[in-house]
Amino acid sequence: DAKTTQPNSMESNEEEPVHLPCNHSTISGTDYIHWYRQLPSQGPEYVIHGLTSNVNNRMASLAIAEDRKSSTLILHRATLRDAAVYYCILRTYGGATNKLIFGTGTLLAVQP
Amino acid sequence: DGGITQSPKYLFRKEGQNVTLSCEQNLNHDAMYWYRQDPGQGLRLIYYSQIVNDFQKGDIAEGYSVSREKKESFPLTVTSAQKNPTAFYLCASNARATGELFFGEGSRLTVL
């Protein structure tokens, strides 16, 4: 299974943009890049996903490198409610298996 | 509203007792998953099921068992063979076509 690498922690100030990086150098052509975030003592929630092109939704933007070996989750204006652990994972569609492997994620601290 | 319901939210058990955690979804999803999370760690996959009456071991299946007799239900039994069962357990499901993973609120098991 393709693995992802993320920094253990990052800090941001409220109202400023945040760029959360993820490396996935062994990504295959059929792997989608998914991002989830988890608040303390809660289940993770879906944030965004993409394959090759950059993606935007109401929560965030996803910038994918041209070679797809890295991606960046962008929170345009961080709020205190964005403080969470952010997971970058790879998801293969259409294969024999459908499991998702989570790493340890990036703990984002947002300062007021 | 549609979603995933895990119960109980908190559970205390004595060492050597089997424990069954419930997971029910009304999202009509084919695939369901069980993850374990230890303090400060990411999620580790225990078991997953892509269709009724079928399931596969994840990365840490030893000491756990599951069943998938109905599409809506995927209970997890933590057996006495699990050496360190105290953890936060998360159930998830997704529609195979879309891929977005939906999580329950988790069950926190403490073995005394």
Interface residues (C-beta under 8 A of the other chain):
Chain A: Y32 H34 Y36 S41 Q42 G43 P44 E45 Y46 H49 Y87 R91 Y93 T97 N98 K99 L100 I101 F102 G103 T104 G105
Chain B: I4 A31 Y33 Y35 Q41 G42 L43 R44 L45 Y48 Q50 Q56 G58 D59 F88 L90 A92 N94 R96 G99 E100 L101 F102 F103 G104 E105 G106 R108
